[in-house]
């Protein structure tokens, strides 16, 4: 696996996570009681509406949360991989200035530095290969999250039809203020 493929694998994870965060904006731990599953619509940090979730919406939301929870466990081995790769990336960065030396009308390639660079790159590939199964599990889980997020989004859209052409924020869960408003309030304090 080369660096481009590795970047693609990580992009899948980040895109899926972003999709989930965008779809479910604020996810708060809730009990299984029906009244805790609500959709809150905010505009300019003011709550416009509180909509009780249907049974299908609650189940889809719970499925999405379960898939997200599973992802967290799968990401742990990659944290170790990232630490290992960071060490090698630093070594490569330190070699950058030694690879090519330009003077007057000459460009000199430092073959010893190139060999070191290649050796480090090979070590990086071995690290990535050793985590290939972890990456594949994450890709599969990301696909499950994406499917669950699409399903949840499709199920809540009918409840939000009157807001489809408006710039509103959606919060799922407890009646906590919209996360963006809470964040901007704390930044202004």
C-alpha positions in Angstrom: 0.0 0.0 0.0 1.4 3.4 -1.0 0.9 6.7 0.7 -1.9 7.7 -1.7 -3.8 4.5 -0.7 -3.2 5.2 2.9 -4.4 8.7 2.6 -7.5 7.4 0.8 -8.2 5.0 3.6 -7.9 7.7 6.2 -10.1 10.0 4.1 -12.9 7.4 4.0 -12.8 7.3 7.8 -12.8 11.1 8.1 -15.5 11.6 5.5 -17.7 9.0 7.2 -17.2 10.6 10.6 -17.9 14.1 9.1 -21.1 12.7 7.5 -22.3 11.3 10.8 -21.5 14.5 12.7 -23.3 16.6 10.1 -26.3 14.4 10.0 -26.6 14.0 13.8 -25.0 17.4 14.7 -25.1 16.8 18.4 -25.3 13.3 19.8 -25.9 13.1 23.5 -26.0 9.9 25.6 -29.6 9.1 26.2 -31.7 6.4 27.9 -34.0 4.3 25.8 -37.1 6.2 26.9 -39.0 7.6 24.0 -39.2 11.2 25.3 -35.4 11.4 25.2 -35.4 11.0 21.4 -36.2 14.4 19.9 -35.2 16.5 17.0 -34.6 20.1 17.9 -34.6 22.8 15.2 -32.6 26.0 15.8 -32.3 29.2 13.8 -30.0 31.9 15.0 -29.5 30.0 18.3 -33.2 30.2 19.0 -35.2 26.9 19.3 -37.9 26.9 16.6 -39.4 23.5 17.2 -39.1 20.3 19.2 -40.1 17.2 17.3 -40.6 13.8 18.9 -38.9 11.0 17.0 -41.0 8.2 15.5 -40.2 4.6 16.4 -38.4 4.1 13.0 -36.3 7.3 13.6 -35.3 6.2 17.1 -34.3 2.8 15.8 -32.2 4.3 13.0 -30.6 6.8 15.5 -29.8 3.9 17.8 -28.3 1.9 15.0 -26.2 4.9 13.9 -24.9 5.3 17.5 -24.1 1.6 17.7 -22.1 1.8 14.5 -20.2 4.9 15.7 -19.4 3.2 19.0 -18.0 0.1 17.2 -15.8 2.4 15.1 -14.1 3.9 18.2 -12.8 0.4 19.1 -11.6 -0.2 15.6 -9.7 3.1 15.5 -7.5 2.3 18.5 -4.9 0.1 16.6 -4.5 2.9 14.0 -3.5 5.4 16.7 -0.5 3.2 17.3 0.2 3.0 13.5 0.0 6.8 13.3 2.6 7.1 16.1 5.0 4.8 14.3 4.5 6.6 11.0 5.0 10.0 12.6 8.5 8.9 13.7 9.3 7.8 10.1 7.8 11.0 8.7 10.1 13.0 10.9 13.1 11.1 9.6 12.0 11.7 6.0 11.6 15.4 6.7 15.1 15.5 8.2 16.4 14.0 5.0 14.7 16.4 2.6 17.5 19.0 2.6 20.1 16.3 1.9 18.4 14.6 -1.1 19.2 17.3 -3.7 21.9 19.9 -3.5 21.8 22.8 -6.0 24.7 25.0 -6.7 25.4 27.3 -9.5 24.4 25.4 -12.6 24.5 21.9 -11.0 22.0 19.7 -9.4 23.6 17.0 -7.3 21.5 14.0 -6.1 22.8 12.5 -2.8 22.4 8.8 -3.5 23.1 7.9 0.1 20.3 10.1 1.3 18.0 8.7 -1.5 18.8 5.2 -0.2 18.0 6.2 3.4 14.8 7.8 2.1 13.8 4.6 0.3 14.6 2.5 3.4 12.4 4.6 5.6 9.6 4.5 3.0 9.8 0.7 3.0 9.6 0.7 6.8 6.5 2.9 6.6 4.9 0.5 4.0 5.6 -2.4 6.4 3.9 -0.6 9.2 0.9 0.1 7.0 0.8 -3.5 5.7 0.9 -4.8 9.3 -2.3 -2.8 9.9 -4.0 -3.6 6.6 -6.6 -5.8 8.3 -7.4 -3.0 10.8 -7.8 -0.5 7.9 -10.1 -2.9 6.1 -12.2 -3.3 9.2 -12.4 0.5 9.5 -13.4 0.8 5.8 -16.2 -1.7 6.3 -17.4 0.0 9.5 -17.3 3.4 7.7 -19.5 1.9 5.0 -22.0 0.8 7.7 -21.9 4.2 9.4 -22.5 5.9 6.0 -25.4 3.6 5.3 -26.9 4.1 8.8 -26.4 7.9 8.5 -28.2 8.0 5.1 -31.0 5.9 6.5 -31.4 8.1 9.6 -31.3 11.2 7.4 -33.9 9.8 5.1 -36.2 9.0 8.0 -35.9 12.5 9.7 -36.3 14.5 6.4 -40.1 14.2 6.4 -40.2 15.6 9.9 -38.2 18.6 8.7 -39.9 19.4 5.4 -41.1 22.9 6.5 -37.4 23.8 7.1 -35.9 22.4 3.9 -35.3 25.8 2.3 -34.2 27.5 5.5 -30.8 27.8 7.1 -31.4 25.9 10.3 -29.4 23.7 12.7 -30.6 20.4 13.9 -29.8 18.9 17.3 -30.7 15.3 18.2 -31.0 14.2 21.8 -31.5 16.3 25.0 -32.8 19.8 25.0 -29.2 21.2 25.2 -28.7 24.3 23.2 -27.4 23.9 19.7 -23.7 23.0 19.8 -22.7 25.8 17.5 -24.5 28.4 19.7 -22.9 27.0 22.8 -19.5 27.0 21.1 -19.9 30.6 19.9 -21.2 31.7 23.3 -18.1 30.2 25.0 -15.8 31.8 22.5 -17.4 35.2 23.1 -17.1 34.9 26.9 
